[in-house]
């Protein structure tokens, strides 16, 4: 009790003492210096290794599938050389046997018109050459394709397409070759310059009419049924000013299992064609990724660019043929009964020299194509923003394209970038956009 009383006495003593102090006026509240610092910035961007992602994609195709793909594509290298040798052999047979000269004499004996003489010669020449090269053609285009599981056609179906192609070649030859020889007769020593102009004009004509008149001879084109995918495709086209209002579905599966698509045409004949294999085998994102690439060709004016560059190649090619024809005639013209380039009996020599030039120019023509394809890849990645879909569809192309060639191998033999190059580009694009909201959630893919 005394402890409680003592505590109370102390409490009241302190209270009374505080009350007894004199009252002071208001004073400023005490202050102290506050240290202000920046909080550390937290990097929430997911990490992404483009090289590792590329390697993971490439590893998906291995073993027997990779070996078959490599063997198919590498086998094409030897076939390119064999095609040239075969073409030279056919030309040599026609010239050295005197058959070409006899065909010219036969044509001259039936009409005095130089134009009709050329046409009569072509009527015999084209079927002869096609028949002579048919064994190699049927091996390359039918038996070899079946051996690698790339063709869906029976022999009768394949023969039907071959007949259509022959008819087109025959008709074009009947028109173009008399024009070429008329140019030769008029321009004499400068024939190669005007001949190149004729070839370039024909090239432009084919590009313009191909999607509307020629392609439908080989496949059925029908409008893609309305669907969310078609809506997205047309939206993508409008966003990139591709002047189309429909998407055409092509029954490419009647020929092969290859996936593809294209935006073809020139000078007002543009159209989007979607390969039905791609529609069946690919996801909607993969379809958009491919079509973004194809639209890139149109938007960036690649048709015009390739026409200009290939025109230069054609010009050099005709100069090569002009020089080669003169040189060969100096050596063997007497034995062939061919004295100058204006004689239609020399057509096999022109064709043989053209085959040699195209073979030698393969690295150049492939590079022209490969560069534009790579540019379209980057355009498609920026337009569609589906790098993983693009990478995965590149693996689907590996059924007939070697994925990982050597550096020089790719430069010489590839008219498209290799699968490795294209997937690596997609993964580099992804790395630079990994912080974007639509890309960041894909950091753990593939």
C-alpha positions as CSV (number, residue, x, y, z in Angstrom):
1,X,0.0,0.0,0.0
2,X,2.8,2.4,0.9
3,X,4.3,1.8,-2.6
4,X,1.1,2.7,-4.3
5,X,0.7,5.8,-2.1
6,X,4.3,6.8,-3.0
7,X,3.7,6.4,-6.7
8,X,0.5,8.5,-6.6
9,X,2.4,11.2,-4.6
10,X,5.1,11.2,-7.2
11,X,2.6,11.4,-10.1
12,X,0.7,14.4,-8.5
13,X,3.9,16.2,-7.7
14,X,5.0,16.0,-11.3
15,X,1.6,17.2,-12.5
16,X,1.5,20.2,-10.2
17,X,5.1,21.1,-11.1
18,X,4.3,21.1,-14.8
19,X,1.2,23.3,-14.2
20,X,3.2,25.7,-12.2
21,X,5.7,26.4,-15.1
22,X,5.1,29.8,-16.9
23,X,3.2,29.6,-20.3
24,X,5.4,30.0,-23.4
25,X,4.3,31.3,-26.8
26,X,4.1,29.1,-29.9
27,X,7.3,27.8,-31.3
28,X,8.3,26.2,-34.6
29,X,8.2,22.5,-34.7
30,X,11.6,20.8,-34.6
31,X,13.0,19.8,-37.9
32,X,15.7,17.4,-39.1
33,X,17.4,16.7,-42.4
34,X,15.9,13.8,-44.3
35,X,18.1,11.8,-46.7
36,X,16.4,11.3,-50.0
37,X,17.6,8.6,-52.4
38,X,16.4,6.9,-55.6
39,X,15.1,3.4,-55.4
40,X,16.9,0.9,-57.6
41,X,15.3,0.3,-61.0
42,X,14.0,-3.2,-61.2
43,X,14.7,-4.7,-64.7
44,X,11.6,-6.9,-65.3
45,X,12.5,-7.7,-69.0
46,X,12.8,-11.4,-69.4
47,X,16.2,-12.7,-70.5
48,X,16.4,-14.3,-74.0
49,X,19.3,-16.0,-75.7
50,X,18.7,-15.7,-79.5
51,X,21.5,-18.2,-80.4
52,X,20.3,-20.8,-77.9
53,X,16.7,-20.4,-79.2
54,X,18.0,-20.9,-82.8
55,X,19.8,-24.0,-81.8
56,X,16.7,-25.4,-80.1
57,X,14.6,-24.9,-83.2
58,X,17.2,-26.5,-85.5
59,X,17.5,-29.5,-83.1
60,X,13.8,-30.3,-83.7
61,X,14.8,-31.7,-87.2
62,X,17.4,-34.5,-86.7
63,X,18.1,-38.1,-87.4
64,X,16.6,-39.6,-90.5
65,X,14.5,-36.5,-91.3
66,X,17.5,-34.3,-91.4
67,X,19.5,-36.8,-93.4
68,X,16.7,-37.2,-96.0
69,X,16.4,-33.4,-96.3
70,X,20.2,-32.9,-96.7
71,X,20.4,-35.8,-99.3
72,X,17.5,-34.4,-101.4
73,X,18.9,-30.9,-101.5
74,X,22.5,-31.9,-102.0
75,X,21.5,-34.2,-104.8
76,X,20.2,-31.2,-106.7
77,X,23.8,-29.8,-107.0
78,X,24.8,-32.7,-109.2
79,X,21.6,-32.6,-111.2
80,X,22.2,-29.0,-112.1
81,X,25.5,-30.0,-113.7
82,X,23.9,-33.1,-115.3
83,X,21.2,-30.9,-116.8
84,X,23.8,-28.7,-118.6
85,X,25.8,-31.7,-119.8
86,X,22.6,-33.3,-121.1
87,X,21.5,-30.1,-122.9
88,X,24.9,-29.8,-124.5
89,X,24.7,-33.5,-125.5
90,X,21.3,-33.0,-127.2
91,X,22.6,-29.9,-129.0
92,X,25.7,-31.7,-130.1
93,X,23.7,-34.6,-131.4
94,X,21.5,-32.3,-133.5
95,X,24.4,-30.4,-134.9
96,X,27.0,-33.1,-135.5
97,X,24.5,-35.5,-137.0
98,X,23.5,-32.9,-139.5
99,X,19.8,-33.3,-138.4
100,X,19.5,-29.6,-137.6
101,X,20.7,-28.6,-141.0
102,X,18.4,-31.1,-142.7
103,X,15.4,-29.7,-140.7
104,X,16.4,-26.2,-142.0
105,X,16.5,-27.5,-145.6
106,X,13.2,-29.2,-145.1
107,X,11.6,-25.9,-143.9
108,X,13.1,-23.9,-146.7
109,X,11.8,-26.3,-149.2
110,X,8.2,-25.7,-148.1
111,X,8.0,-21.9,-148.0
112,X,10.0,-18.9,-149.0
113,X,8.9,-16.9,-146.0
114,X,11.7,-16.7,-143.4
115,X,9.2,-16.4,-140.6
116,X,7.3,-19.6,-141.7
117,X,10.6,-21.4,-142.2
118,X,11.5,-20.7,-138.5
119,X,8.0,-21.8,-137.4
120,X,8.3,-25.1,-139.4
121,X,11.7,-25.7,-137.9
122,X,10.3,-25.1,-134.4
123,X,7.4,-27.5,-135.0
124,X,10.0,-30.3,-135.4
125,X,12.7,-29.0,-133.1
126,X,10.8,-28.5,-129.8
127,X,9.2,-32.0,-129.8
128,X,12.6,-33.6,-130.6
129,X,14.3,-31.8,-127.7
130,X,11.5,-32.6,-125.3
131,X,11.6,-36.2,-126.3
132,X,15.3,-36.4,-126.0
133,X,15.3,-34.9,-122.5
134,X,12.2,-36.7,-121.3
135,X,14.1,-39.6,-119.5
136,X,16.0,-37.1,-117.4
137,X,12.8,-35.0,-116.8
138,X,10.7,-37.9,-115.7
139,X,13.4,-39.0,-113.3
140,X,13.9,-35.6,-111.7
141,X,10.3,-34.4,-111.6
142,X,8.5,-37.7,-110.9
143,X,10.6,-40.7,-109.7
144,X,12.9,-38.7,-107.5
145,X,10.1,-36.6,-106.0
146,X,8.3,-39.9,-105.0
147,X,11.5,-41.4,-103.7
148,X,11.7,-38.5,-101.1
149,X,8.0,-38.5,-100.4
150,X,7.4,-35.1,-101.9
151,X,4.9,-35.9,-104.7
152,X,1.2,-36.8,-104.4
153,X,0.7,-37.4,-108.1
154,X,0.2,-40.6,-110.0
155,X,2.2,-40.9,-113.2
156,X,-0.9,-40.1,-115.3
157,X,-1.6,-37.0,-113.2
158,X,2.0,-35.9,-113.5
159,X,2.0,-36.6,-117.3
160,X,-1.1,-34.3,-117.6
161,X,0.8,-31.4,-116.0
162,X,3.8,-32.2,-118.2
163,X,1.6,-32.1,-121.3
164,X,0.2,-28.7,-120.2
165,X,3.7,-27.3,-119.7
166,X,4.8,-28.7,-123.1
167,X,1.9,-27.0,-124.8
168,X,2.8,-23.7,-123.3
169,X,6.4,-24.1,-124.2
170,X,5.5,-25.1,-127.7
171,X,3.1,-22.1,-128.2
172,X,5.6,-19.6,-126.8
173,X,8.4,-21.0,-129.0
174,X,6.2,-20.6,-132.1
175,X,5.7,-17.0,-131.3
176,X,9.1,-15.9,-129.8
177,X,11.6,-17.7,-132.0
178,X,10.3,-16.3,-135.3
179,X,10.4,-12.9,-133.6
180,X,14.0,-13.5,-132.4
181,X,15.2,-14.5,-135.9
182,X,13.5,-11.5,-137.4
183,X,15.4,-9.3,-134.9
184,X,18.6,-11.1,-135.8
185,X,18.1,-10.5,-139.5
186,X,17.4,-6.8,-139.0
187,X,20.0,-5.9,-136.4
188,X,22.8,-8.2,-137.6
189,X,25.8,-7.8,-135.3
190,X,23.7,-6.0,-132.6
191,X,21.2,-8.8,-132.6
192,X,22.2,-9.8,-129.0
193,X,21.2,-6.4,-127.7
194,X,17.7,-6.4,-129.3
195,X,17.3,-10.1,-128.5
196,X,17.9,-9.4,-124.8
197,X,15.2,-6.7,-125.1
198,X,12.8,-9.2,-126.5
199,X,13.5,-11.7,-123.7
200,X,13.0,-9.0,-121.1
201,X,9.7,-8.0,-122.6
202,X,8.6,-11.6,-122.6
203,X,9.6,-11.9,-118.9
204,X,7.5,-9.0,-117.9
205,X,4.5,-10.3,-119.9
206,X,4.7,-13.7,-118.1
207,X,4.8,-12.0,-114.7
208,X,1.7,-10.0,-115.6
209,X,-0.4,-12.8,-117.0
210,X,0.9,-15.7,-114.8
211,X,-1.5,-15.5,-111.8
212,X,-4.6,-14.8,-114.0
213,X,-4.1,-17.0,-117.0
214,X,-1.3,-19.5,-116.6
215,X,-1.3,-20.7,-112.9
216,X,-5.0,-21.8,-113.1
217,X,-4.0,-24.3,-115.9
218,X,-2.1,-26.3,-113.3
219,X,-4.2,-25.8,-110.1
220,X,-7.7,-24.9,-109.1
221,X,-8.1,-21.5,-107.4
222,X,-11.1,-20.8,-105.2
223,X,-11.9,-18.0,-102.7
224,X,-10.9,-18.8,-99.2
225,X,-14.1,-19.2,-97.2
226,X,-14.9,-16.5,-94.7
227,X,-13.2,-17.1,-91.4
228,X,-11.3,-15.2,-88.7
229,X,-8.1,-16.1,-90.5
230,X,-9.2,-14.6,-93.8
231,X,-10.3,-11.5,-91.9
232,X,-6.8,-11.2,-90.4
233,X,-5.1,-11.8,-93.8
234,X,-7.1,-9.1,-95.5
235,X,-6.6,-6.7,-92.6
236,X,-2.8,-7.3,-92.9
237,X,-3.1,-6.6,-96.7
238,X,-5.0,-3.4,-96.1
239,X,-2.5,-2.2,-93.4
240,X,0.3,-2.7,-95.9
241,X,-1.5,-1.3,-98.9
242,X,-1.6,-4.5,-100.9
243,X,-4.5,-3.9,-103.3
244,X,-6.5,-7.2,-103.0
245,X,-10.0,-7.8,-101.8
246,X,-9.9,-11.6,-101.6
247,X,-7.6,-14.6,-100.7
248,X,-7.4,-17.5,-103.1
249,X,-7.0,-21.0,-101.9
250,X,-4.8,-23.2,-104.2
251,X,-5.1,-27.0,-104.3
252,X,-1.4,-27.5,-104.4
253,X,-1.8,-30.7,-102.5
254,X,-2.8,-32.4,-105.7
255,X,0.9,-32.2,-106.7
256,X,3.0,-32.3,-103.5
257,X,3.1,-31.8,-99.7
258,X,5.1,-28.6,-99.9
259,X,3.9,-25.6,-98.0
260,X,3.9,-22.2,-99.6
261,X,2.0,-19.0,-100.4
262,X,2.5,-16.0,-102.6
263,X,1.4,-12.6,-103.5
264,X,1.9,-12.6,-107.2
265,X,1.2,-10.3,-110.1
266,X,2.4,-7.0,-111.5
267,X,0.8,-3.9,-113.0
268,X,-2.6,-4.5,-111.5
269,X,-2.8,-8.3,-111.4
270,X,-1.8,-8.8,-107.7
271,X,-3.5,-11.6,-105.8
272,X,-2.9,-13.5,-102.6
273,X,-2.7,-17.2,-103.1
274,X,-2.7,-19.6,-100.1
275,X,-1.4,-23.1,-100.6
276,X,-3.8,-25.6,-99.1
277,X,-0.9,-27.5,-97.6
278,X,0.1,-24.5,-95.5
279,X,-3.5,-24.1,-94.4
280,X,-3.7,-27.8,-93.3
281,X,-0.3,-28.1,-91.8
282,X,0.2,-24.7,-90.3
283,X,-1.3,-22.7,-87.4
284,X,-3.1,-19.4,-88.1
285,X,0.0,-17.6,-86.8
286,X,2.2,-19.6,-89.2
287,X,-0.1,-18.7,-92.1
288,X,0.1,-15.0,-91.2
289,X,3.9,-15.2,-90.8
290,X,4.3,-16.6,-94.3
291,X,1.9,-14.2,-95.9
292,X,3.6,-11.3,-94.1
293,X,6.8,-12.3,-95.9
294,X,5.0,-12.6,-99.3
295,X,3.3,-9.2,-98.9
296,X,6.8,-7.8,-98.2
297,X,7.8,-8.7,-101.8
298,X,4.9,-6.6,-103.1
299,X,5.3,-3.7,-100.7
300,X,9.0,-3.3,-101.3
301,X,8.7,-3.5,-105.0
302,X,10.8,-6.7,-105.4
303,X,9.1,-7.6,-108.7
304,X,10.4,-4.4,-110.3
305,X,13.8,-4.8,-108.6
306,X,14.2,-8.4,-109.8
307,X,13.1,-7.5,-113.3
308,X,15.8,-4.8,-113.5
309,X,18.5,-7.0,-112.0
310,X,17.6,-10.0,-114.1
311,X,17.4,-7.9,-117.2
312,X,21.1,-7.1,-116.6
313,X,21.8,-10.8,-116.3
314,X,19.8,-11.4,-119.5
315,X,21.8,-8.7,-121.3
316,X,25.1,-10.3,-120.3
317,X,23.8,-13.7,-121.2
318,X,22.9,-12.7,-124.7
319,X,26.4,-11.1,-125.1
320,X,27.9,-14.4,-123.9
321,X,25.8,-16.3,-126.4
322,X,26.7,-13.9,-129.2
323,X,30.4,-14.4,-128.5
324,X,30.1,-18.1,-128.0
325,X,28.2,-18.6,-131.2
326,X,30.8,-16.7,-133.2
327,X,33.6,-18.7,-131.6
328,X,32.0,-22.1,-132.1
329,X,31.0,-21.4,-135.7
330,X,34.6,-20.4,-136.5
331,X,35.7,-23.8,-135.3
332,X,32.9,-26.2,-136.4
333,X,30.4,-24.2,-138.5
334,X,31.5,-25.9,-141.7
335,X,30.8,-29.4,-140.3
336,X,27.4,-28.3,-138.9
337,X,26.5,-26.4,-142.1
338,X,25.8,-23.3,-139.9
339,X,27.5,-20.2,-141.2
340,X,25.9,-17.4,-139.1
341,X,23.6,-16.8,-136.2
342,X,20.7,-15.9,-138.6
343,X,20.4,-19.5,-139.7
344,X,17.8,-21.4,-137.7
345,X,19.9,-24.5,-138.0
346,X,22.1,-22.9,-135.3
347,X,19.2,-22.9,-132.8
348,X,20.6,-25.9,-130.9
349,X,23.9,-24.1,-130.4
350,X,22.0,-21.0,-129.1
351,X,20.1,-23.2,-126.6
352,X,23.3,-25.0,-125.5
353,X,25.1,-21.8,-124.9
354,X,22.1,-20.4,-122.9
355,X,22.3,-23.5,-120.7
356,X,26.0,-23.0,-120.0
357,X,25.5,-19.4,-119.2
358,X,22.6,-20.0,-116.8
359,X,24.6,-22.6,-115.0
360,X,27.6,-20.3,-114.7
361,X,25.4,-17.4,-113.5
362,X,23.6,-19.6,-110.9
363,X,25.5,-18.0,-107.9
364,X,24.5,-14.5,-109.2
365,X,20.9,-15.2,-109.9
366,X,20.6,-17.1,-106.6
367,X,22.0,-14.1,-104.7
368,X,19.6,-11.7,-106.4
369,X,16.7,-13.9,-105.2
370,X,18.2,-14.7,-101.8
371,X,18.7,-11.0,-100.9
372,X,15.1,-10.1,-101.7
373,X,13.8,-13.1,-99.8
374,X,15.8,-12.1,-96.7
375,X,14.4,-8.5,-96.9
376,X,10.9,-9.9,-97.1
377,X,11.6,-12.0,-94.0
378,X,12.4,-8.9,-92.0
379,X,9.3,-7.1,-93.4
380,X,7.1,-10.0,-92.4
381,X,8.5,-10.1,-88.9
382,X,7.9,-6.4,-88.4
383,X,4.4,-6.6,-90.0
384,X,3.1,-9.8,-88.3
385,X,5.2,-9.9,-85.1
386,X,5.2,-13.7,-84.8
387,X,8.9,-14.7,-84.7
388,X,8.2,-18.1,-83.3
389,X,5.5,-18.9,-85.8
390,X,7.9,-17.8,-88.6
391,X,10.7,-20.0,-87.2
392,X,8.4,-23.1,-86.8
393,X,7.1,-22.8,-90.4
394,X,10.8,-22.6,-91.6
395,X,11.2,-26.1,-90.2
396,X,8.3,-27.3,-92.3
397,X,10.3,-26.3,-95.4
398,X,13.1,-28.6,-94.3
399,X,11.4,-31.5,-96.1
400,X,13.0,-30.2,-99.3
401,X,15.6,-27.6,-98.2
402,X,18.7,-28.3,-96.3
403,X,18.6,-26.5,-92.9
404,X,22.3,-25.9,-92.2
405,X,24.5,-25.5,-95.2
406,X,28.1,-24.2,-95.2
407,X,28.7,-20.5,-95.9
408,X,29.8,-20.9,-99.6
409,X,27.2,-23.7,-100.1
410,X,24.5,-21.2,-99.2
411,X,25.9,-18.4,-101.3
412,X,26.2,-20.6,-104.5
413,X,23.2,-22.9,-104.4
414,X,20.5,-21.2,-102.3
415,X,17.9,-18.9,-103.9
416,X,16.4,-18.5,-100.5
417,X,18.2,-18.0,-97.2
418,X,18.8,-21.3,-95.4
419,X,16.5,-22.4,-92.6
420,X,19.3,-21.6,-90.1
421,X,19.7,-18.1,-91.4
422,X,16.0,-17.4,-91.4
423,X,15.4,-18.8,-87.9
424,X,18.4,-16.9,-86.5
425,X,17.0,-13.7,-88.0
426,X,13.7,-14.3,-86.3
427,X,15.3,-15.0,-83.0
428,X,17.4,-11.8,-83.2
429,X,14.3,-9.9,-84.0
430,X,12.6,-11.5,-81.0
431,X,15.5,-10.6,-78.7
432,X,15.3,-6.9,-79.6
433,X,11.5,-6.9,-79.0
434,X,11.4,-9.1,-75.9
435,X,10.3,-6.2,-73.7
436,X,7.2,-5.6,-75.9
437,X,4.0,-6.7,-74.3
438,X,3.0,-9.0,-77.1
439,X,6.4,-10.7,-77.3
440,X,7.6,-10.9,-73.6
441,X,5.3,-13.8,-72.8
442,X,7.0,-15.9,-75.5
443,X,10.5,-15.6,-73.8
444,X,10.4,-19.3,-72.8
445,X,9.7,-20.5,-76.4
446,X,10.7,-22.6,-78.1
